[in-house]
Amino acid sequence: MIIFDPGHNNHILNYNYVDGVFPDDLLKEVQLKLRSYELFEAEVGDGGANERVRKSKVRFISPSDLGDGFVSRVIETLKEVNDRVFKFDLTGLVEEFQYTTYDASYQGKYDWHFDEGSSDKSWTRKISMILILSDPDAYEGGELEIVTEEGIHPIEQKLGRIIFFPSFLRHKVNPVTKGSRESLVLWASGAAFR
């Protein structure tokens, strides 16, 4: 497993990614499982769909539905990235995972936003993780962009790549213009930042 580290001094305000976490057969098994679920139009803000901000279809998935082998690899990778890079005080993965599709048929996108999470004040999202589930040749557009202290960074999409960044960094998914982009979004949480 290789952790990409952009080499900047302030890792807390940056992104990282990891390739090679999942063997091909496990990744394929998870893809097939996720594709078997019925998806729903994503909701934004007050509970109503706001197409100016977001156009996507989602399904929240219990981690147990994806199997211990998959979840244990996610947790091990999260722990290694957090220990080496962010050093946040984490409780763990307290939320369901979000399976998301952005399709060209409706110009799927998600404009600039933060991963704020629940109004439950007993925990806060600290690290956002995006697992890319589509081969980049299967779609056009759909680039993930993250704002760091150095500016806007487009992140190269790669099947099986997990992208890690602090949940308080602004980010977006550009409109998909051809095909479909699939991802699994997870959040590591902990007590509020001090």
N, C-alpha and C positions, 0 to 999 in steps of 0.2 A: 504494500500500500504506500503510495506516495502522496504526501500532503503538499499541494502547491502553496507556497508562501510568497506573496509579492515582494517581501523583503523590506517593507517600510517599517519605520521606527515604531509607529503607534498601531499595533495590530488590532486594538479594540475598535478602531475606526476603519477596518478593512474587511475584505472577503478572503476566503480560502476555498480550495476545492480538493477533492480526493477522487482518484480514479482507481478502479480495480478492487472495489470492496466486495462485489458480488460475483461469483462464478456465473457464466452465461446461463447454465441450466436453472439456477435459482432466480436470476433476473427474469428469465422467460416465464417461469412458474408464477411469479408475482404479477407480471404483466397480464397473463391470461386470467388470473384471479380478479384483478382490478377491472379488466374489461368486461367481466361477467356481471358487474353491478349496474343497476339503473342509475343514471346521473340526473342531477337537477340543476336548473339555472341558478347560478351563483347570486347571492344577495349581498348588498352593500349597505353600510350605514344603518339607516333606520329600519332595516328589514325588507325594504323594497328594492327591486333590481334597478340599478342606475347604470344604464348602458353607456353613458358618457364616461364612466369610470371603469367599468368592468363588463366584459362579455366572456363568459366561460361557463362550463358545466362542471359540477363538482359532486363528490360523494365523500362523506366522512366515514372512515374505516377504523374499526377497532384494531389495535396492533395485534391482538391475538388471532385475528382472521388471516394474518399474513405469515404466521408461523414463527416459532421460537428461533429457528436458524436465521431468518431474515432480521428479526428484531434484535437479536444478540449482536449481529454484525453492525447494525446501526448504532447500538449503544456503545460498543467497543470503539468504533470510529469516532463517535461524538466525544467520548472520554479522551481519546488521544489528541484530537484537534483542540479541545478545550484546555487540556493540560499543557500543550505545547504553545498555544497561540493566545486564546482569549483569557483563560484563567478566571472564568466567572464562577460564582458560587451557585451550583445547579442542584435542583431537586430531582429532575429527570424529565421524562416525557409524560406529562400529565394530561395531554389532550389527545383526542383521536387524530389519525393522520388524514390529510386532505388529498384525495385523488382529484386531479384537475385536468380537463382537456380544453384546449383552445383550438377551434376549428376555423378553416378558411371560409366555410359556408356562411358564417356569421361574423367574420373578421374578428375572431377571438383575441382579446387583449386584457390587460389590467394596467391602468395608468398609474402614475406615481402614488405611492402609499407607504405606510409603515405597517409592520405586523403587530398591531397593538394588542389584539387578543381580547379576552374576557374582561368584564367589569369586576370579576372576583379579585379582591385586593389581597388575598392570601398568597398569590403568586403572580409573577409577571413573565412574559415571554422574553427570553434573553438571546437565544441563538435560533435563527431560522435556517432550515436545511431544505434544499430542493434537490430531489433525486430526478434526473432526466430519464424518462422512460421511452422516448422516441429517438430513433436514429435521425440525425440532422438532415439526411437525404430524404426523409419522409415529409418534410415541410419546408416552407420558406417563411421568413419573418420570424416572429416569436422570440426575438432576442431578449434575454434577461439583461437589464442594465441596473447597476448599483451605484449610488452616489457615495463617494468617500471624501475625505478632506482634500484629495488631489483632483476631484472632479468626477465625471460620469464614466463608468467602466462597462463596456459591453463584455459579457462573459461568454466565452466559447461554449457552445452546447455540444455535449458528447453523451452517447448512450451509456447509462450506468454511472455517470459522474454525479457526485453529491457536492453541492455548493453550500458553503457555510458563511453566514454573516450575522452580525448583531442585528436583532430584530428592530432596533431603533434606526437603522439606516434606510433611507428612502430607496425604493426600487420599483421597477415596472417590467411588464412583459409587453413588448411591441406587438402590433397586430399581426396575426398569422394570415398570410396572403395566399398560401397554397398548402394543401394537406392538413395535418392535424398534429399538434404538439401535446404530449402527455407528460405529466409530472406528478410526483408524490411530495407533498409539503409536510414537514414535521417541525415542531417547535420544542426546544429545550427550555424549561422554565425554572424559576427559583424565586427566592425572596426578592422584594423590590430592590433596585439599585440604591446605593447610599452615596 
